[in-house]
Amino acid sequence: MSQYDYLVVGAGLFGAVFAHEAALKGKKIKVIEKRSHLAGNIYTKKVEDIHVHTYGAHIFHTSDKAIWDYVNQFAEFNRYTNSPIANYKGEIYNLPFNMNTFNRLWGVVTPEQAMAKIEEQRAVLDGKKPENLEEQAISLVGTDIYEKLIKDYTEKQWGKACRDLPAFIIRRLPVRLTYDNNYFNDTYQGIPIGGYTQIVEKLLAHQNIDLEVNVDFFAEKAAYLKDFPKIIFTGMIDQFFDYQLGELEYRSLQFETEVVDKENYQGNAVVNYTDAETPYTRIIEHKHFEFGTQPKTVITKEFPKTWKQGDEPYYPVNNERNNRLYKAYKALADKEQQVIFGGRLGQYRYYDMHQVIAAALQCVKKEVR
């Protein structure tokens, strides 16, 4: 294996950007991926001529022009604007919380009226410093929004009562005193025309890169460590160290995707279900990401679930206990001369796509000479 400069474990966005940039600098790269396809969680595939976001909705957004220009090398982006809605027992509300939301809830029509209502409801805390997520949410948006649009959705998402979740999970919530349904504040936003998979395919389409899928790093871990001078590892950091300090906590997801024999199922790409009785957190209707007019549609229901070994880990649970444990694992990682840990799982943090790309580019800049 001495002909390779790097082994990249994981053909997601971090690994693909690193491999691409290192290959451009003349390095020889081997990329291995445990799944049967590349692109990680941004993988999209065609179903009924619709590009389906296999692992949940991914909307690219950034205010960093350099990152926007970088990703536009590999795909043309449309003008999609993320404007999710919330369904609470059949009542429809706009997200993020804005004047449309407040008008629907309270009948208010001016920003002053909306703020007065929020201030009135915040008073239940009587000036107390928020000690958990429930109190933090009420301090930011009042009791009505908390009860209808935050509480049950959050408890489904994290599998814990809001009173048992730390306040810092929602240090701030977007509250807009305008009639603007754009979820993000970023300058640039869109969906790649033709799906995300093409981006990773183009990143890895270099003569210096060899790719293999259906390969489990851990099945031959000792051999890989022996044969490759440097390894970029984008899997779970605790798994790499054989869970020797204990398991980090993750949340997993179960997706139920179906073809529906109608042109339009819900009228929006993303609908969040914020009541406790609905077992899933949201329904995605994929065609709306690309303004599709196909005769059929494809929907995906997302069900959060507790992660256990063997499940796909989607979200790190960044509470105090897990952050302490991650610091201990990072101390082990920092002693590794051969292995560099990257991405959401390797660095145990929530990354948006633009942040993954920026981190991978920074890693290449620091690592590849």
LINTAVEN-V730778 format. One line per field, one symbol per residue. ss: DSSP state (h for helix, s for strand, l for the rest). burial: I if it has 9 or more other C-alpha atoms within 8 Angstrom, else O. A space follows every 50 residues. Layout:
ss=???
burial=???
This chain:
ss=lllllsssslllhhhhhhhhhhhhllllsssssllllllhhhlsssslls sssllllllsssllhhhhhhhlllllslllllllssssllssssllslhh hhhhhhllllhhhhhhhhhhhhhhhlllllllhhhhhhhhhhhhhhhhhh hhhhhhhhlllhhhllhhhhllllsllllllllllllssslsllllhhhh hhhlllllssssslllhhhhhhhhhhhlllssslllhhhhllllllllls sssssssssslllllllllssssllllllllsssshhhhhllllllssss ssssssllllllllsslllhhhhhhhhhhhhhhhllllssslhhhhllll llhhhhhhhhhhhhhhhll
burial=OOOIIIIIIIIIIIIIIIIIIIIOOOIIIIIIIIOOIIIIOIIIIOOIOI IIIIOIOOOIIIOOOOIIOOIIOIIOIIOIOOIIIIIIOOOOIIIIIIII IIIOOOOOIOIOIIOOIIIOIIOOIOOOOIOIIIIIIIIIIIIOIIIIII IIIIIIIOIOOIIOIIIOOIOOOOOIOOOOIIIOOOOIIIIIIOIIIIII IOIIOOOIIOIOIIIIIOOOOOOIIOOIIIIIIIIIIIOOOOIOOOOIOI IIIOIOOOIIOOIOIOOIIIIIIIIOOOOIIIIIIIIIIIOOOIOIIIII IIIIIOIOOOOOIOIIOIOOOIIOIIOIIOOOIOOOOOIIIIIIIIIIIO IOIIOIIIIIIOIIOOOOO
